[in-house]
Amino acid sequence: MARKRHHYKRRGGNTYEIDVTTFLNLMVVLVPFLLITAVFSRLTIVELNLPSGTGSSSEVENSFRVEVIVRDTGIEIGNGTDIIAAIPKKEGEYDFESLSDVMLELKRGYPDREEASVLMESQIPYDYLIQAMDTVRSVELPTDVDNEFELFALFTEISVGDAP
């Protein structure tokens, strides 16, 4: 019996293999690195609001809103209508410790208020906005235990905007 021949030929030639050794080496190093760093990275979100416009006159009379205005000359603290305190710079730097003391006194006077506005002049560096917000939001007070401090919330609902 005659053998039947196929009409196609197997092409002879070089066969190529994919070398994945380099890629596997990269994965061996990259995966543990990503797993280790993922444990230490945390995301903190602070919800910010835009300052609200002035409402009706009865609403203004019944409300007290802390306004911290960071100016080139220093920090001003207002109640929405008037400036109630001014903290000048000390040796060219903003005095956030004095701001913390004023915020603590205001919180003692208005314990039910949570709203505050932090307003900045346009040429002030962004880092001072963050420091002012942190100072307005909370304060560290010493506890009865030696050399330990406890964090207390002050005005946690912060609005940011441009200074008038």
C-alpha positions as a Markdown table, in Angstrom:
| # | Residue | x | y | z |
|---|---|---|---|---|
| 1 | Met | 0.0 | 0.0 | 0.0 |
| 2 | Ala | 1.2 | 3.4 | -0.9 |
| 3 | Arg | 1.7 | 6.0 | 1.7 |
| 4 | Lys | -0.3 | 9.0 | 1.4 |
| 5 | Arg | 1.7 | 12.2 | 1.4 |
| 6 | His | 0.5 | 15.4 | 2.7 |
| 7 | His | 0.7 | 18.4 | 0.5 |
| 8 | Tyr | 2.3 | 20.6 | 3.3 |
| 9 | Lys | 5.7 | 20.4 | 4.6 |
| 10 | Arg | 7.0 | 21.0 | 8.0 |
| 11 | Arg | 9.2 | 23.9 | 7.9 |
| 12 | Gly | 12.6 | 23.2 | 9.3 |
| 13 | Gly | 14.4 | 25.9 | 11.0 |
| 14 | Asn | 15.2 | 27.6 | 14.2 |
| 15 | Thr | 12.8 | 27.4 | 17.1 |
| 16 | Tyr | 12.8 | 30.3 | 19.6 |
| 17 | Glu | 12.1 | 30.1 | 23.3 |
| 18 | Ile | 11.1 | 33.0 | 25.5 |
| 19 | Asp | 13.5 | 33.7 | 28.3 |
| 20 | Val | 11.5 | 34.9 | 31.3 |
| 21 | Thr | 14.3 | 34.6 | 33.8 |
| 22 | Thr | 14.9 | 38.3 | 34.0 |
| 23 | Phe | 11.2 | 39.0 | 34.5 |
| 24 | Leu | 10.9 | 36.4 | 37.2 |
| 25 | Asn | 14.0 | 38.0 | 39.0 |
| 26 | Leu | 12.3 | 41.3 | 38.9 |
| 27 | Met | 9.0 | 39.9 | 40.4 |
| 28 | Val | 11.0 | 38.1 | 43.1 |
| 29 | Val | 12.4 | 41.5 | 44.2 |
| 30 | Leu | 9.4 | 43.7 | 43.5 |
| 31 | Val | 6.6 | 41.7 | 45.1 |
| 32 | Pro | 8.1 | 41.6 | 48.6 |
| 33 | Phe | 9.1 | 45.3 | 48.4 |
| 34 | Leu | 5.5 | 46.3 | 47.5 |
| 35 | Leu | 4.1 | 44.1 | 50.3 |
| 36 | Ile | 6.4 | 45.5 | 52.9 |
| 37 | Thr | 5.8 | 49.2 | 52.0 |
| 38 | Ala | 2.0 | 48.8 | 51.7 |
| 39 | Val | 1.8 | 48.0 | 55.4 |
| 40 | Phe | 3.5 | 51.3 | 56.4 |
| 41 | Ser | 1.6 | 53.6 | 54.0 |
| 42 | Arg | -1.6 | 55.1 | 55.4 |
| 43 | Leu | -4.0 | 57.6 | 53.9 |
| 44 | Thr | -5.5 | 60.3 | 56.0 |
| 45 | Ile | -8.3 | 62.3 | 54.6 |
| 46 | Val | -9.4 | 65.6 | 56.1 |
| 47 | Glu | -12.8 | 66.8 | 54.8 |
| 48 | Leu | -12.6 | 70.5 | 54.0 |
| 49 | Asn | -15.4 | 73.0 | 53.2 |
| 50 | Leu | -15.6 | 76.3 | 51.5 |
| 51 | Pro | -16.5 | 79.2 | 53.8 |
| 52 | Ser | -20.2 | 79.9 | 53.7 |
| 53 | Gly | -21.5 | 83.4 | 52.8 |
| 54 | Thr | -23.1 | 85.6 | 55.4 |
| 55 | Gly | -26.7 | 84.5 | 56.0 |
| 56 | Ser | -29.6 | 86.4 | 57.5 |
| 57 | Ser | -29.0 | 88.8 | 60.4 |
| 58 | Ser | -30.7 | 86.6 | 63.0 |
| 59 | Glu | -28.5 | 83.7 | 61.9 |
| 60 | Val | -25.4 | 85.9 | 62.3 |
| 61 | Glu | -26.4 | 87.0 | 65.8 |
| 62 | Asn | -26.9 | 83.5 | 67.1 |
| 63 | Ser | -23.8 | 82.0 | 65.6 |
| 64 | Phe | -20.2 | 82.2 | 66.5 |
| 65 | Arg | -17.7 | 81.1 | 63.9 |
| 66 | Val | -13.9 | 81.1 | 64.5 |
| 67 | Glu | -11.9 | 82.7 | 61.6 |
| 68 | Val | -8.2 | 82.3 | 61.6 |
| 69 | Ile | -6.6 | 84.7 | 59.1 |
| 70 | Val | -3.0 | 84.1 | 58.3 |
| 71 | Arg | -1.4 | 87.3 | 57.0 |
| 72 | Asp | 2.1 | 88.2 | 56.1 |
| 73 | Thr | 2.4 | 90.2 | 59.4 |
| 74 | Gly | 1.0 | 87.5 | 61.7 |
| 75 | Ile | -2.2 | 85.7 | 62.6 |
| 76 | Glu | -5.6 | 87.3 | 63.3 |
| 77 | Ile | -8.5 | 85.5 | 65.0 |
| 78 | Gly | -12.0 | 86.7 | 64.3 |
| 79 | Asn | -15.5 | 85.8 | 65.3 |
| 80 | Gly | -17.0 | 86.3 | 61.9 |
| 81 | Thr | -17.5 | 90.1 | 62.2 |
| 82 | Asp | -14.7 | 91.5 | 64.4 |
| 83 | Ile | -11.0 | 90.7 | 65.0 |
| 84 | Ile | -10.8 | 89.4 | 68.6 |
| 85 | Ala | -7.1 | 88.6 | 68.8 |
| 86 | Ala | -3.9 | 89.3 | 66.8 |
| 87 | Ile | -0.7 | 87.2 | 67.1 |
| 88 | Pro | 2.3 | 88.9 | 65.6 |
| 89 | Lys | 5.2 | 86.8 | 64.2 |
| 90 | Lys | 8.1 | 85.9 | 66.5 |
| 91 | Glu | 11.5 | 86.2 | 65.0 |
| 92 | Gly | 10.0 | 86.0 | 61.5 |
| 93 | Glu | 8.0 | 82.8 | 62.2 |
| 94 | Tyr | 4.3 | 82.4 | 62.9 |
| 95 | Asp | 3.5 | 81.7 | 66.6 |
| 96 | Phe | 1.4 | 78.6 | 66.5 |
| 97 | Glu | 1.8 | 78.0 | 70.2 |
| 98 | Ser | 0.0 | 81.2 | 71.0 |
| 99 | Leu | -2.6 | 80.4 | 68.4 |
| 100 | Ser | -3.2 | 77.0 | 70.1 |
| 101 | Asp | -3.7 | 78.8 | 73.5 |
| 102 | Val | -6.3 | 81.2 | 71.9 |
| 103 | Met | -8.1 | 78.3 | 70.2 |
| 104 | Leu | -8.2 | 76.4 | 73.6 |
| 105 | Glu | -9.7 | 79.4 | 75.3 |
| 106 | Leu | -12.3 | 79.8 | 72.5 |
| 107 | Lys | -13.2 | 76.2 | 72.7 |
| 108 | Arg | -13.7 | 76.5 | 76.5 |
| 109 | Gly | -16.0 | 79.5 | 75.9 |
| 110 | Tyr | -17.9 | 77.8 | 73.0 |
| 111 | Pro | -17.8 | 74.0 | 73.7 |
| 112 | Asp | -20.6 | 73.2 | 71.3 |
| 113 | Arg | -19.1 | 74.9 | 68.3 |
| 114 | Glu | -17.1 | 72.7 | 65.8 |
| 115 | Glu | -16.9 | 75.1 | 62.8 |
| 116 | Ala | -13.8 | 77.2 | 61.9 |
| 117 | Ser | -12.4 | 78.9 | 58.9 |
| 118 | Val | -8.7 | 79.2 | 58.0 |
| 119 | Leu | -8.2 | 82.1 | 55.6 |
| 120 | Met | -4.8 | 82.8 | 53.9 |
| 121 | Glu | -3.3 | 85.6 | 52.0 |
| 122 | Ser | -2.2 | 84.5 | 48.5 |
| 123 | Gln | 1.5 | 84.9 | 49.0 |
| 124 | Ile | 1.7 | 82.7 | 52.1 |
| 125 | Pro | 3.4 | 79.3 | 51.6 |
| 126 | Tyr | 1.1 | 76.3 | 51.7 |
| 127 | Asp | 3.0 | 74.7 | 54.7 |
| 128 | Tyr | 1.6 | 77.4 | 57.0 |
| 129 | Leu | -2.0 | 76.6 | 55.9 |
| 130 | Ile | -1.4 | 73.0 | 57.0 |
| 131 | Gln | 0.1 | 74.1 | 60.4 |
| 132 | Ala | -2.7 | 76.5 | 61.0 |
| 133 | Met | -5.3 | 73.8 | 60.2 |
| 134 | Asp | -3.6 | 71.3 | 62.5 |
| 135 | Thr | -3.5 | 73.9 | 65.3 |
| 136 | Val | -7.2 | 74.9 | 64.9 |
| 137 | Arg | -8.3 | 71.2 | 64.8 |
| 138 | Ser | -6.6 | 69.8 | 67.9 |
| 139 | Val | -4.3 | 70.5 | 70.8 |
| 140 | Glu | -1.9 | 68.3 | 72.8 |
| 141 | Leu | -2.3 | 68.7 | 76.6 |
| 142 | Pro | -0.2 | 67.1 | 79.3 |
| 143 | Thr | -1.7 | 64.2 | 81.2 |
| 144 | Asp | -1.1 | 63.1 | 84.9 |
| 145 | Val | 1.5 | 60.6 | 83.7 |
| 146 | Asp | 5.0 | 62.0 | 83.4 |
| 147 | Asn | 6.0 | 63.3 | 79.9 |
| 148 | Glu | 2.8 | 62.1 | 78.2 |
| 149 | Phe | 0.4 | 64.2 | 76.2 |
| 150 | Glu | -3.2 | 63.6 | 75.1 |
| 151 | Leu | -4.7 | 65.0 | 71.9 |
| 152 | Phe | -8.0 | 66.9 | 72.3 |
| 153 | Ala | -10.3 | 68.0 | 69.4 |
| 154 | Leu | -11.0 | 71.7 | 69.1 |
| 155 | Phe | -12.7 | 73.0 | 66.0 |
| 156 | Thr | -12.9 | 69.9 | 63.7 |
| 157 | Glu | -15.1 | 71.2 | 60.8 |
| 158 | Ile | -12.6 | 73.4 | 58.9 |
| 159 | Ser | -13.3 | 75.6 | 55.9 |
| 160 | Val | -10.4 | 77.1 | 53.9 |
| 161 | Gly | -10.4 | 80.1 | 51.7 |
| 162 | Asp | -8.6 | 83.3 | 50.7 |
| 163 | Ala | -8.2 | 86.1 | 53.3 |
| 164 | Pro | -10.2 | 89.3 | 52.7 |
